[in-house]
Amino acid sequence: MNRNNITIGLVLAVAIGAPHARAADPIRIGVPTSLTGPYVELGEEVKRGVTFAVNEVNAKGGIGGRKVEANFADDEGNPDAGRRAAEKLVLGGSKLLVGTISSAVGLAIGAQVERWDALYLSSINKSNRLTTDACNPRMFRANHSDAMDMAVVGPWLKGRKEKEWVIVAADYAWGRDSADEFSAAAAAAGKTVKGKFFAPLGTKDYAPYIQQIKDLKPDGMWVAIAGRDAVNFGVQAGQFGLLKSVFAVGQSFAVPSTIKGMGETANGIWGIVNYTATIDTPGNKGFVADWMKANNGKEPANFEAETYVAMKLLFAAIAKAGSSEPAAVAKALETASVDIPFYGQVSMRADDHQLRLPNYMGRVAKVNGELKLVVEQTVDIAQAMPAASKDCKMPR
């Protein structure tokens, strides 16, 4: 272990039949995330979020006198590769898993954790399926779902003047979920969705999609594309003049990393804001200051903050359980609560394993000459949480 008590690198060896943890043994967290592929920048955010949280807890003596260790593996943004990477982590002794970006990868891992005697805690996956029909006793979510985001978008959309909309989304579980949720919200708000376009991960040329969207002449556009793909789409949409003629709002579309990549093109884009460093509360200001000290003066981005939330929740559950064994941690997670500097007190909903969280709507704007996400609407937990889905049949 290095001086920060973190092990960072690809997991290459498989250890079978590890003995039960002794008091001095580290608590091993497995982080299958995107170290290559279209979400590599987001994977770097996950690494920084995990590292910050682990350093923070270890500086306070760890959990129950045990240091925390994080082991990273590359899920490549691919379900099969992600499942293999997660299984190697588990067999190597890192049975508490967190940090996958793609919902498709998260679902692939979540489907196996009971068989592996492991646990998966989502910090980024938005697909509703994690907490609906795919729910299980060893899978939890500490971030906002598509349904939670739409609980905020729906009321906001009713107040918008744009009548006719199009949707452009990533062609996998999250993008499809997001498109379905926005379509329902639009219908409830009396809006019309004129077209839906789904682009594969890693798309380089968005010109065909952009031209089809322009031909439909919509008033507004819902965008559910993230990472490098979001930058590619945003830059090309700007070059073709689409963002000057169509009002754009999105989910994970305009975040610090993509705003930087899009440059001035991002100015004025609206979207769901699950976290931003500009949240104006004393708790968040303190968190931002601590983060910047540890990260060369850089402000925390949304996926870094959301990963931090998941890690804090996981640490609280381990402390509550008095164990790092997955079964004991899972039981503790069902009723776990934790104080987050920027959200306040948050707690897990046992019915579907969804963390209760506030949410925000905002837009990209200039703040002291720099483009940042600015919160325009804050939605508290009571309003931001849709009811647990009846499709989640959690075994008891």
C-alpha positions as CSV (number, residue, x, y, z in Angstrom):
1,M,0.0,0.0,0.0
2,N,1.3,3.5,-0.7
3,R,1.6,6.3,1.8
4,N,-2.1,7.3,1.1
5,N,-3.2,3.8,1.8
6,I,-4.6,3.4,-1.7
7,T,-4.0,0.7,-4.1
8,I,-4.6,2.0,-7.6
9,G,-4.1,-0.1,-10.7
10,L,-5.5,-2.9,-12.8
11,V,-6.4,-6.1,-10.9
12,L,-4.5,-8.9,-12.6
13,A,-4.2,-11.7,-10.0
14,V,-7.0,-13.8,-8.7
15,A,-7.0,-14.9,-5.1
16,I,-9.3,-17.7,-4.0
17,G,-10.2,-18.8,-0.5
18,A,-9.0,-15.7,1.3
19,P,-9.2,-16.0,5.1
20,H,-11.7,-14.1,7.2
21,A,-10.6,-10.5,7.9
22,R,-8.6,-9.9,11.0
23,A,-8.8,-6.6,12.9
24,A,-5.7,-5.3,11.1
25,D,-6.8,-6.4,7.6
26,P,-7.7,-3.5,5.3
27,I,-11.3,-3.1,4.1
28,R,-11.1,-3.7,0.4
29,I,-13.3,-1.7,-2.0
30,G,-13.5,-2.8,-5.7
31,V,-13.9,-0.1,-8.3
32,P,-14.7,-1.5,-11.8
33,T,-14.8,1.7,-13.9
34,S,-14.0,3.1,-17.3
35,L,-10.2,3.4,-17.5
36,T,-10.4,3.2,-21.3
37,G,-13.2,3.8,-23.8
38,P,-15.8,6.6,-24.4
39,Y,-16.2,7.2,-20.6
40,V,-12.5,7.4,-19.7
41,E,-12.8,11.0,-18.5
42,L,-15.7,10.0,-16.2
43,G,-13.6,7.1,-15.0
44,E,-10.9,9.5,-13.9
45,E,-13.6,11.4,-12.0
46,V,-14.6,8.2,-10.2
47,K,-11.0,7.5,-9.3
48,R,-10.6,11.0,-7.8
49,G,-13.9,10.7,-5.9
50,V,-12.9,7.3,-4.5
51,T,-9.4,8.4,-3.6
52,F,-10.6,11.6,-1.8
53,A,-13.1,9.6,0.3
54,V,-10.6,6.9,1.1
55,N,-7.9,9.4,2.1
56,E,-10.4,11.3,4.2
57,V,-11.6,8.2,6.2
58,N,-8.0,6.8,6.6
59,A,-6.8,10.2,7.9
60,K,-9.4,9.7,10.7
61,G,-8.1,6.2,11.6
62,G,-10.1,4.2,9.1
63,I,-13.3,2.3,10.0
64,G,-13.2,0.4,13.3
65,G,-9.4,0.7,13.3
66,R,-9.1,-0.8,9.8
67,K,-7.7,1.1,6.9
68,V,-9.6,1.3,3.7
69,E,-8.0,0.2,0.4
70,A,-9.4,0.8,-3.1
71,N,-8.6,-1.5,-6.0
72,F,-9.4,-0.4,-9.6
73,A,-10.2,-2.4,-12.7
74,D,-11.1,-1.4,-16.2
75,D,-14.7,-2.1,-17.2
76,E,-14.1,-0.6,-20.7
77,G,-17.7,0.7,-20.7
78,N,-18.7,-2.7,-21.9
79,P,-21.0,-5.1,-20.0
80,D,-19.1,-8.3,-20.7
81,A,-15.7,-6.7,-19.9
82,G,-17.2,-5.0,-16.8
83,R,-18.6,-8.3,-15.5
84,R,-15.2,-9.9,-15.9
85,A,-13.4,-7.0,-14.3
86,A,-15.8,-7.0,-11.3
87,E,-15.4,-10.8,-10.9
88,K,-11.6,-10.5,-10.7
89,L,-11.9,-7.8,-8.1
90,V,-14.3,-10.0,-6.0
91,L,-12.1,-13.1,-6.3
92,G,-9.1,-10.9,-5.3
93,G,-10.9,-10.0,-2.0
94,S,-12.6,-6.7,-3.0
95,K,-16.2,-7.8,-2.6
96,L,-17.7,-4.3,-2.1
97,L,-18.1,-2.9,-5.6
98,V,-18.7,0.7,-6.6
99,G,-17.9,3.2,-9.4
100,T,-19.2,1.7,-12.7
101,I,-20.4,4.4,-15.1
102,S,-22.5,2.7,-17.8
103,S,-25.9,1.5,-16.5
104,A,-25.6,-1.5,-18.8
105,V,-22.3,-2.5,-17.0
106,G,-23.9,-1.8,-13.7
107,L,-26.8,-4.1,-14.5
108,A,-24.5,-6.8,-15.7
109,I,-22.5,-6.7,-12.4
110,G,-25.6,-6.4,-10.2
111,A,-27.0,-9.5,-11.7
112,Q,-24.0,-11.5,-10.5
113,V,-23.3,-10.1,-7.0
114,E,-25.5,-12.6,-5.1
115,R,-23.8,-15.5,-6.8
116,W,-20.4,-14.0,-6.1
117,D,-21.3,-13.2,-2.4
118,A,-20.5,-9.6,-3.2
119,L,-22.3,-6.2,-3.1
120,Y,-22.7,-3.5,-5.7
121,L,-23.5,0.1,-4.9
122,S,-24.1,2.4,-7.9
123,S,-22.7,5.8,-7.8
124,I,-23.5,6.9,-11.3
125,N,-25.9,4.4,-13.1
126,K,-29.2,6.1,-13.9
127,S,-31.2,3.4,-15.5
128,N,-34.4,2.8,-13.6
129,R,-34.0,-0.9,-13.9
130,L,-31.4,-1.0,-11.0
131,T,-34.3,-0.2,-8.6
132,T,-37.2,-1.6,-10.5
133,D,-37.4,-5.0,-12.2
134,A,-33.7,-5.8,-11.8
135,C,-33.5,-5.0,-8.1
136,N,-32.0,-7.5,-5.7
137,P,-30.8,-7.8,-2.1
138,R,-27.2,-7.1,-3.0
139,M,-27.6,-4.1,-5.3
140,F,-28.1,-0.5,-4.1
141,R,-28.0,3.0,-5.7
142,A,-26.5,6.1,-4.1
143,N,-27.1,8.4,-7.0
144,H,-30.1,9.9,-8.9
145,S,-32.2,7.6,-11.1
146,D,-33.8,8.6,-14.4
147,A,-37.2,8.6,-12.6
148,M,-35.8,10.9,-9.9
149,D,-34.5,13.3,-12.5
150,M,-37.8,13.4,-14.3
151,A,-39.6,14.2,-11.1
152,V,-37.8,17.5,-11.4
153,V,-37.9,17.9,-15.1
154,G,-41.7,17.3,-15.4
155,P,-42.9,20.3,-13.4
156,W,-40.1,22.5,-14.9
157,L,-41.2,21.4,-18.4
158,K,-44.8,22.6,-17.8
159,G,-43.5,26.1,-17.4
160,R,-41.5,26.1,-20.6
161,K,-42.8,27.8,-23.8
162,E,-41.3,25.2,-26.2
163,K,-44.1,22.9,-27.5
164,E,-42.4,20.5,-30.0
165,W,-39.4,18.5,-28.9
166,V,-36.9,15.9,-30.1
167,I,-34.8,13.4,-28.1
168,V,-31.2,12.4,-28.9
169,A,-29.8,9.8,-26.6
170,A,-27.1,7.1,-26.1
171,D,-28.3,3.8,-27.5
172,Y,-28.2,1.6,-24.4
173,A,-30.1,1.1,-21.1
174,W,-29.6,4.6,-19.7
175,G,-30.3,6.5,-22.9
176,R,-33.4,4.5,-23.7
177,D,-34.7,4.9,-20.1
178,S,-34.1,8.6,-20.2
179,A,-35.9,8.9,-23.6
180,D,-38.9,7.0,-22.2
181,E,-39.0,9.1,-19.0
182,F,-38.8,12.4,-20.9
183,S,-41.4,11.3,-23.4
184,A,-43.8,10.6,-20.5
185,A,-43.0,13.9,-18.8
186,A,-43.5,15.8,-22.1
187,A,-46.9,14.2,-22.7
188,A,-47.9,15.1,-19.1
189,A,-46.9,18.7,-19.7
190,G,-48.8,18.9,-23.0
191,K,-45.8,18.8,-25.2
192,T,-45.2,16.8,-28.4
193,V,-42.1,14.6,-29.1
194,K,-41.6,14.8,-32.9
195,G,-38.6,12.4,-33.1
196,K,-36.2,10.2,-31.1
197,F,-32.7,9.5,-32.2
198,F,-30.3,6.9,-30.6
199,A,-26.6,7.0,-31.2
200,P,-24.2,4.1,-30.4
201,L,-21.5,4.7,-27.8
202,G,-18.4,6.0,-29.4
203,T,-20.2,7.8,-32.2
204,K,-17.8,10.2,-33.9
205,D,-20.0,11.7,-36.6
206,Y,-23.3,13.1,-35.4
207,A,-24.0,15.0,-38.7
208,P,-26.8,12.6,-39.9
209,Y,-28.6,12.9,-36.6
210,I,-28.2,16.7,-36.5
211,Q,-29.6,17.1,-40.0
212,Q,-32.6,15.0,-39.2
213,I,-33.3,17.0,-36.1
214,K,-33.0,20.3,-38.0
215,D,-35.4,19.0,-40.7
216,L,-38.0,18.4,-38.0
217,K,-37.7,22.0,-36.8
218,P,-38.4,21.4,-33.1
219,D,-38.5,24.0,-30.4
220,G,-36.6,22.0,-27.8
221,M,-34.2,19.1,-27.6
222,W,-33.7,16.6,-24.8
223,V,-30.1,15.2,-24.8
224,A,-29.0,12.1,-22.9
225,I,-25.4,11.7,-24.0
226,A,-22.4,11.7,-21.7
227,G,-18.6,11.8,-21.8
228,R,-16.6,12.2,-25.0
229,D,-19.8,11.5,-27.0
230,A,-21.5,14.5,-25.4
231,V,-18.5,16.7,-26.4
232,N,-18.6,15.4,-29.9
233,F,-22.3,15.9,-30.3
234,G,-22.3,19.4,-28.6
235,V,-19.4,20.7,-30.7
236,Q,-21.0,19.4,-34.0
237,A,-24.4,20.7,-33.0
238,G,-22.8,24.1,-32.5
239,Q,-21.0,23.9,-35.8
240,F,-24.2,23.1,-37.7
241,G,-26.1,25.9,-36.0
242,L,-28.5,23.5,-34.2
243,L,-28.0,25.0,-30.7
244,K,-28.8,28.5,-32.0
245,S,-32.2,27.4,-33.4
246,V,-33.2,24.8,-30.8
247,F,-33.4,25.1,-27.0
248,A,-31.2,22.3,-25.5
249,V,-31.7,20.7,-22.1
250,G,-30.1,17.4,-21.0
251,Q,-29.1,14.8,-18.5
252,S,-25.4,14.3,-17.9
253,F,-24.9,16.3,-21.2
254,A,-23.6,19.6,-19.7
255,V,-21.2,18.7,-16.8
256,P,-17.8,20.3,-16.0
257,S,-15.8,17.9,-18.2
258,T,-18.1,18.2,-21.2
259,I,-18.5,22.0,-20.7
260,K,-14.8,22.3,-20.9
261,G,-14.7,20.2,-24.1
262,M,-17.5,22.1,-25.8
263,G,-16.3,25.5,-24.8
264,E,-18.6,28.5,-25.6
265,T,-21.0,26.1,-27.4
266,A,-22.1,25.0,-23.9
267,N,-23.2,28.4,-22.8
268,G,-26.9,28.5,-22.1
269,I,-27.5,24.8,-22.2
270,W,-30.0,23.7,-19.4
271,G,-30.1,20.4,-17.6
272,I,-30.5,18.3,-14.5
273,V,-27.9,19.3,-12.0
274,N,-27.3,16.4,-9.6
275,Y,-24.3,18.3,-8.1
276,T,-22.3,21.4,-8.9
277,A,-19.5,23.2,-7.0
278,T,-21.7,26.4,-7.2
279,I,-24.3,25.1,-4.7
280,D,-24.5,28.0,-2.3
281,T,-24.5,26.4,1.1
282,P,-21.9,26.5,3.9
283,G,-21.5,22.7,3.8
284,N,-20.8,22.7,0.1
285,K,-18.4,25.6,0.4
286,G,-16.4,23.6,3.0
287,F,-16.4,20.5,0.8
288,V,-15.2,22.4,-2.2
289,A,-12.4,24.0,-0.2
290,D,-11.3,20.6,1.1
291,W,-11.5,19.1,-2.3
292,M,-9.5,21.8,-4.0
293,K,-6.7,21.5,-1.4
294,A,-6.4,17.8,-2.3
295,N,-6.8,18.2,-6.0
296,N,-4.4,21.0,-7.1
297,G,-7.0,23.7,-6.9
298,K,-9.6,22.1,-9.1
299,E,-13.3,22.2,-8.1
300,P,-15.2,18.9,-7.7
301,A,-17.2,17.8,-10.7
302,N,-20.6,16.0,-10.5
303,F,-19.4,12.5,-10.9
304,E,-16.6,13.1,-8.4
305,A,-19.1,14.3,-5.8
306,E,-21.6,11.5,-6.5
307,T,-18.9,8.9,-6.1
308,Y,-17.9,10.6,-2.8
309,V,-21.6,10.2,-1.6
310,A,-21.5,6.5,-2.4
311,M,-18.3,6.0,-0.6
312,K,-19.5,7.9,2.5
313,L,-22.7,5.8,2.5
314,L,-20.7,2.6,2.1
315,F,-18.4,3.6,5.0
316,A,-21.4,4.3,7.2
317,A,-22.9,0.9,6.4
318,I,-19.6,-0.9,7.2
319,A,-19.3,1.0,10.5
320,K,-23.0,0.2,11.3
321,A,-22.5,-3.5,10.5
322,G,-19.2,-3.8,12.3
323,S,-18.1,-5.9,9.4
324,S,-17.0,-5.7,5.8
325,E,-18.7,-9.0,4.8
326,P,-21.1,-8.2,2.0
327,A,-24.1,-9.8,3.7
328,A,-23.7,-7.8,6.8
329,V,-23.0,-4.6,4.9
330,A,-26.1,-5.1,2.7
331,K,-28.3,-5.5,5.7
332,A,-26.8,-2.3,7.2
333,L,-27.2,-0.4,3.9
334,E,-31.0,-1.0,3.9
335,T,-31.4,1.4,6.8
336,A,-28.2,3.4,6.5
337,S,-28.1,7.2,6.7
338,V,-25.2,9.6,6.4
339,D,-24.6,13.4,6.5
340,I,-23.3,14.7,3.2
341,P,-21.8,18.2,3.3
342,F,-23.6,19.4,0.2
343,Y,-26.9,17.4,0.5
344,G,-27.4,17.2,4.3
345,Q,-28.8,14.0,5.9
346,V,-29.7,11.4,3.4
347,S,-31.0,7.8,3.9
348,M,-31.6,4.6,2.0
349,R,-35.1,3.5,1.1
350,A,-35.3,-0.2,1.9
351,D,-38.1,-1.0,-0.5
352,D,-36.0,-0.6,-3.6
353,H,-32.5,0.2,-2.3
354,Q,-32.6,3.8,-3.6
355,L,-30.9,6.6,-1.6
356,R,-33.2,9.6,-0.9
357,L,-31.6,12.7,-2.4
358,P,-32.5,16.3,-3.3
359,N,-32.1,17.5,-6.9
360,Y,-31.6,20.6,-8.9
361,M,-32.2,22.2,-12.3
362,G,-29.8,24.7,-13.8
363,R,-28.0,26.1,-16.8
364,V,-24.5,26.8,-18.0
365,A,-23.5,30.4,-17.5
366,K,-20.5,32.6,-17.0
367,V,-19.3,32.8,-13.4
368,N,-16.3,35.2,-13.0
369,G,-15.6,34.7,-16.7
370,E,-15.7,30.9,-16.5
371,L,-18.5,28.6,-17.8
372,K,-20.1,26.7,-14.9
373,L,-23.3,25.0,-14.0
374,V,-25.5,27.4,-12.1
375,V,-28.5,26.1,-10.0
376,E,-31.8,27.8,-10.9
377,Q,-34.1,25.6,-9.0
378,T,-33.6,23.5,-5.9
379,V,-36.0,20.5,-5.2
380,D,-36.0,19.0,-1.7
381,I,-36.1,15.3,-1.0
382,A,-39.8,15.1,-0.4
383,Q,-40.5,16.5,-3.9
384,A,-37.6,14.9,-5.7
385,M,-38.4,11.3,-4.8
386,P,-41.0,9.4,-6.8
387,A,-42.5,6.4,-5.0
388,A,-40.7,3.0,-5.1
389,S,-41.7,1.0,-8.2
390,K,-44.0,-2.0,-7.8
391,D,-41.8,-3.7,-10.3
392,C,-39.1,-4.1,-7.6
393,K,-39.9,-7.4,-5.9
394,M,-37.2,-7.3,-3.2
395,P,-36.9,-10.7,-1.6
396,R,-37.2,-10.6,2.2
